[in-house]
Amino acid sequence: MRDMRKKLKVGVVQLEPALFDAAGSLERLLRFADEAALGGAELVVFPELAIPGYPYGLSFGFTVGRRDESRRPDWARYAANSITVPGPETGALCKKAAERHIWLSAGISERDAVTGTLYNSNLIITPEGRLHSCHRKLKPTGAERVVWGDADRAYFPVAETPWGNMGALICWESYMPLARAALYQKGVTLYISPNTNDNPEWQDTARHIALEGRCYFINCDMIITRAGYPADLRSRDEVERLPELVCRGGSCVIGPDGHYVAGPLWDREGIVYAELDMDAVAASRMEFDPCGHYSRPDVLRLVIDDR
C-alpha cells in the first residue's frame, strides 16, 4: 500500500433526482456539488442513476412474452433523457469538479452513442475536471434487464487518489463475491456504492463489505417520492400504486472496522459528511488483508477479464 494522505472529508449526497429529466437532474447535482464543496468535502458522491432518476415500479409494458405498446413512449422518454458519455452533461460535471477542485462520483443512465442501448453507469471525475472512468453495471438486477444492458467494457476501473485506490460497484453488484474481490485485489481503500437499497438488510451488507474489504464503504442512496414522477406518464396507474415515499435513502459511511462513521440518513434529502482517518485502513489490515497476507493465491485465484 502506497503512502496516503491522512484525512479525507467526503460528502455523500442523498438527493431526489428529477425523474425522466436529464436537465433538471443535472441542475440538482451541480447545486448539491456546490453545497458539499462549500461544506469542505474533497470527495462528493451521488447515488445510482442520479441522472435521470431510477424509474422505480415501472414495467414499461414488459411482461413475459408480450409488450403493452401503449407504454413504449415512456421508455422512449427515459432513453431520450439518458445521457451519452462524453456529452454536455458530463462536460458540466467535469467543469464543476474542476471549479470546486473535488473528486466527484455520479450514477447515470448512459445511452450508447452508437447502438442506443442503455447502461446503468457510474462516473468518476478528477479534481482537474477529467473524466477518469465510466463503469457500466455488470448485470442489471431483475426487471432492470429490460431497461439496461450488461456491461461490455470498463468492468473494474480504479482511480488513484491521494487517499488510496478508489473504485465503485453499483447496487447489487456488491452482492457478487467475485466483483467485490476484484476491487479488493486492486487495493481499494475507498469503496463507493451508488445504489437504491433502503432496506435494513442493506445496512448489514454495507457493514460486512467494509469489514471484509478493510476499506471505507461509502453508501450513497437516493430519495424517491411518488409526487416526483411526471404527471403525464402513460404508466400513471403503476405510479399510483406506489407508496408516497418510494425510497427512504439510508446513505452512510462505514469504516474498515464495520462501524458507522456517519449516517445513516433516512426519509429526506441531505448531505452526509464524514471525516475519514485513512490510517485506520492500514491498521485494520494487521491481522486480515483479503488479498494480502490473509490470501492463499496458491490455492485460490481470481482471473479478471478487465478490458
Secondary structure per residue as TSV (DSSP state, phi and psi in degrees):
chain	resnum	aa	ss	phi	psi
A	1	M	-	360.0	124.8
A	2	R	-	-75.0	166.3
A	3	D	-	-62.1	142.7
A	4	M	-	-125.3	152.8
A	5	R	-	-64.0	143.6
A	6	K	S	-74.2	-34.7
A	7	K	E	-127.5	144.4
A	8	L	E	-139.1	133.1
A	9	K	E	-106.5	121.9
A	10	V	E	-111.7	143.6
A	11	G	E	-116.6	113.6
A	12	V	E	-99.4	113.3
A	13	V	E	-94.4	114.2
A	14	Q	E	-100.8	97.4
A	15	L	-	-119.3	168.1
A	16	E	-	-103.8	111.6
A	17	P	-	-64.9	161.4
A	18	A	-	-85.5	99.9
A	19	L	T	-60.1	132.8
A	20	F	T	65.0	21.2
A	21	D	-	-138.3	95.9
A	22	A	H	-63.4	-45.0
A	23	A	H	-64.3	-43.8
A	24	G	H	-66.4	-38.9
A	25	S	H	-65.0	-44.4
A	26	L	H	-59.1	-42.3
A	27	E	H	-59.6	-39.1
A	28	R	H	-67.9	-39.7
A	29	L	H	-62.9	-44.1
A	30	L	H	-65.6	-38.8
A	31	R	H	-65.9	-45.1
A	32	F	H	-69.6	-31.5
A	33	A	H	-62.9	-42.0
A	34	D	H	-60.8	-46.9
A	35	E	H	-62.3	-43.8
A	36	A	H	-66.0	-40.7
A	37	A	H	-64.9	-40.9
A	38	L	H	-66.0	-25.3
A	39	G	T	-81.7	3.0
A	40	G	T	96.9	3.5
A	41	A	-	-69.6	133.6
A	42	E	S	-98.3	-20.5
A	43	L	E	-128.2	124.6
A	44	V	E	-118.2	126.2
A	45	V	E	-119.6	130.8
A	46	F	-	-112.6	159.0
A	47	P	-	-77.1	178.1
A	48	E	T	-56.7	136.2
A	49	L	T	51.3	40.6
A	50	A	T	-62.6	-24.7
A	51	I	B	-123.9	120.7
A	52	P	T	-103.9	43.3
A	53	G	-	96.1	163.1
A	54	Y	-	-97.7	115.4
A	55	P	-	-78.3	59.7
A	56	Y	T	-56.2	133.3
A	57	G	T	86.0	-4.6
A	58	L	-	-96.1	137.5
A	59	S	-	-98.3	-14.6
A	60	F	T	55.0	23.2
A	61	G	T	82.7	4.6
A	62	F	E	-82.5	127.0
A	63	T	E	-134.1	167.1
A	64	V	T	-61.4	117.7
A	65	G	T	85.9	-2.3
A	66	R	E	-156.0	167.5
A	67	R	E	-135.6	145.5
A	68	D	-	-92.6	104.6
A	69	E	G	-62.0	-23.3
A	70	S	G	-68.9	-17.6
A	71	R	G	-93.7	-8.7
A	72	R	H	-57.5	-37.0
A	73	P	H	-59.4	-29.2
A	74	D	H	-64.8	-41.8
A	75	W	H	-65.4	-42.2
A	76	A	H	-61.6	-37.2
A	77	R	H	-66.3	-42.8
A	78	Y	H	-65.3	-41.5
A	79	A	H	-62.8	-40.3
A	80	A	H	-65.8	-27.0
A	81	N	T	-97.4	2.9
A	82	S	S	-79.7	156.2
A	83	I	B	-117.8	151.7
A	84	T	-	-87.8	154.0
A	85	V	S	-128.4	117.1
A	86	P	S	-75.6	165.5
A	87	G	S	-170.2	-176.1
A	88	P	H	-62.6	-33.9
A	89	E	H	-69.8	-44.6
A	90	T	H	-65.3	-34.5
A	91	G	H	-61.5	-41.3
A	92	A	H	-67.1	-38.5
A	93	L	H	-68.6	-39.4
A	94	C	H	-64.2	-41.0
A	95	K	H	-62.4	-41.3
A	96	K	H	-66.9	-41.6
A	97	A	H	-60.2	-41.8
A	98	A	H	-69.2	-40.9
A	99	E	H	-60.7	-41.1
A	100	R	H	-96.0	-5.8
A	101	H	T	52.2	58.9
A	102	I	-	-128.3	151.3
A	103	W	E	-77.0	143.4
A	104	L	E	-138.1	132.9
A	105	S	E	-123.8	130.7
A	106	A	E	-146.9	133.2
A	107	G	E	-85.0	140.1
A	108	I	E	-141.7	158.0
A	109	S	E	-91.7	112.2
A	110	E	E	-95.3	132.7
A	111	R	E	-105.5	118.3
A	112	D	-	-61.6	128.9
A	113	A	T	-70.2	-18.2
A	114	V	T	-99.4	-55.0
A	115	T	T	-90.0	-25.8
A	116	G	-	87.9	-5.4
A	117	T	-	-62.8	143.2
A	118	L	E	-93.9	147.1
A	119	Y	E	-133.5	140.7
A	120	N	E	-83.2	107.5
A	121	S	E	-125.6	162.5
A	122	N	E	-132.9	129.7
A	123	L	E	-96.4	141.9
A	124	I	E	-119.9	126.9
A	125	I	E	-124.4	137.7
A	126	T	-	-87.0	164.5
A	127	P	T	-65.6	-13.4
A	128	E	T	-86.3	-0.6
A	129	G	S	82.8	26.3
A	130	R	-	-103.3	134.3
A	131	L	E	-74.3	104.3
A	132	H	E	-72.7	-45.4
A	133	S	E	-161.4	158.7
A	134	C	E	-133.6	99.1
A	135	H	E	-87.4	124.8
A	136	R	E	-94.8	137.1
A	137	K	-	-59.5	128.7
A	138	L	S	-59.8	-45.5
A	139	K	S	-144.7	106.5
A	140	P	-	-55.5	147.2
A	141	T	-	-93.0	126.8
A	142	G	G	56.2	-128.9
A	143	A	G	-69.0	-8.4
A	144	E	G	-57.9	-21.3
A	145	R	G	-69.2	-14.9
A	146	V	G	-86.3	-5.3
A	147	V	T	-111.1	-46.9
A	148	W	S	-116.3	148.4
A	149	G	-	-90.5	168.0
A	150	D	-	-70.4	145.5
A	151	A	-	-56.8	142.2
A	152	D	-	-125.6	7.4
A	153	R	S	-167.7	169.3
A	154	A	-	48.9	55.7
A	155	Y	-	-68.9	-46.5
A	156	F	S	-138.1	61.3
A	157	P	-	-68.6	140.9
A	158	V	E	-130.2	132.2
A	159	A	E	-99.5	134.4
A	160	E	E	-83.5	113.6
A	161	T	E	-113.6	168.6
A	162	P	T	-62.1	-14.1
A	163	W	T	-108.2	16.6
A	164	G	E	107.3	-175.2
A	165	N	E	-77.3	140.4
A	166	M	E	-127.5	129.0
A	167	G	E	-136.6	172.3
A	168	A	E	-141.6	139.2
A	169	L	-	-124.6	139.9
A	170	I	-	-94.6	119.3
A	171	C	G	50.7	-120.7
A	172	W	G	-74.2	-1.7
A	173	E	G	-54.8	-30.3
A	174	S	G	-72.1	-9.8
A	175	Y	G	-85.8	-4.4
A	176	M	-	-89.2	106.5
A	177	P	H	-55.8	-39.5
A	178	L	H	-74.2	-28.1
A	179	A	H	-67.6	-42.7
A	180	R	H	-60.2	-45.2
A	181	A	H	-61.3	-32.1
A	182	A	H	-63.1	-39.2
A	183	L	H	-70.9	-41.5
A	184	Y	H	-60.3	-40.5
A	185	Q	H	-63.8	-25.8
A	186	K	T	-90.2	6.9
A	187	G	T	74.5	34.4
A	188	V	E	-67.2	135.1
A	189	T	E	-102.8	-21.0
A	190	L	E	-122.4	115.0
A	191	Y	E	-113.0	108.1
A	192	I	E	-93.1	133.6
A	193	S	E	-127.6	87.3
A	194	P	E	-75.7	129.4
A	195	N	-	-158.6	176.9
A	196	T	-	-132.2	59.8
A	197	N	-	-121.8	102.6
A	198	D	-	-109.1	22.2
A	199	N	S	-95.2	155.0
A	200	P	H	-64.0	-29.0
A	201	E	H	-62.6	-31.9
A	202	W	H	-66.4	-32.8
A	203	Q	H	-61.7	-37.8
A	204	D	H	-65.1	-40.3
A	205	T	H	-60.9	-44.4
A	206	A	H	-60.3	-43.8
A	207	R	H	-67.0	-39.1
A	208	H	H	-64.2	-45.0
A	209	I	H	-65.5	-40.7
A	210	A	H	-59.1	-42.8
A	211	L	H	-71.3	-40.6
A	212	E	H	-66.2	-43.6
A	213	G	H	-87.9	-8.3
A	214	R	T	49.7	54.4
A	215	C	S	-145.1	170.7
A	216	Y	E	-84.2	125.5
A	217	F	E	-100.5	114.5
A	218	I	E	-102.1	103.0
A	219	N	E	-97.6	108.1
A	220	C	E	-116.6	108.8
A	221	D	-	-110.2	179.9
A	222	M	-	-129.4	170.2
A	223	I	-	-104.8	133.5
A	224	I	E	-129.4	127.9
A	225	T	E	-117.2	151.2
A	226	R	G	-60.6	-35.6
A	227	A	G	-66.8	-17.0
A	228	G	G	-79.9	-9.5
A	229	Y	S	-77.7	141.6
A	230	P	-	-57.4	139.7
A	231	A	T	-71.8	-20.3
A	232	D	T	-102.4	19.2
A	233	L	-	-64.0	147.3
A	234	R	T	-69.0	-20.2
A	235	S	T	-102.7	36.9
A	236	R	H	-61.6	-28.7
A	237	D	H	-62.4	-37.3
A	238	E	H	-69.9	-37.8
A	239	V	H	-64.0	-42.2
A	240	E	H	-65.7	-20.2
A	241	R	T	-83.5	-6.1
A	242	L	S	-81.5	154.1
A	243	P	-	-68.3	163.2
A	244	E	S	-60.6	-41.8
A	245	L	E	-106.8	107.8
A	246	V	E	-82.3	-43.5
A	247	C	E	-132.0	127.1
A	248	R	-	-90.6	-8.7
A	249	G	E	89.9	-130.9
A	250	G	E	110.0	19.2
A	251	S	E	-60.9	142.8
A	252	C	E	-164.5	171.8
A	253	V	E	-127.8	129.6
A	254	I	E	-112.7	137.0
A	255	G	-	-84.1	169.7
A	256	P	T	-66.8	-5.2
A	257	D	T	-94.2	1.5
A	258	G	S	83.8	7.3
A	259	H	-	-103.3	154.2
A	260	Y	E	-66.8	133.3
A	261	V	E	-96.0	-37.0
A	262	A	E	-155.7	147.5
A	263	G	E	81.6	-169.7
A	264	P	E	-79.9	155.1
A	265	L	E	-105.4	128.3
A	266	W	E	-121.4	146.6
A	267	D	S	70.9	10.0
A	268	R	S	-158.8	160.8
A	269	E	-	-70.6	156.5
A	270	G	E	164.9	175.9
A	271	I	E	-117.2	124.9
A	272	V	E	-92.6	113.1
A	273	Y	E	-95.7	142.1
A	274	A	E	-143.6	134.5
A	275	E	E	-96.1	115.5
A	276	L	E	-101.1	129.6
A	277	D	E	-94.3	104.6
A	278	M	T	-72.2	-19.7
A	279	D	H	-62.7	-23.8
A	280	A	H	-65.3	-27.1
A	281	V	H	-67.3	-52.1
A	282	A	H	-61.1	-41.8
A	283	A	H	-63.0	-35.8
A	284	S	H	-70.6	-18.0
A	285	R	T	-92.4	11.7
A	286	M	S	-57.4	-50.8
A	287	E	S	-107.1	-7.0
A	288	F	-	-148.3	119.8
A	289	D	-	-133.7	107.9
A	290	P	T	-60.3	-29.4
A	291	C	T	-121.0	20.0
A	292	G	T	-120.6	-119.5
A	293	H	T	-70.0	-15.1
A	294	Y	T	-98.9	9.5
A	295	S	-	-97.0	163.8
A	296	R	-	-131.0	74.8
A	297	P	T	-63.1	-17.3
A	298	D	T	-73.9	-16.9
A	299	V	T	-112.6	-42.1
A	300	L	-	-125.5	127.7
A	301	R	-	-135.4	141.5
A	302	L	-	-109.0	124.1
A	303	V	-	-106.4	122.1
A	304	I	-	-110.5	126.6
A	305	D	-	-92.8	85.3
A	306	D	-	-104.0	65.1
A	307	R	-	-65.3	360.0
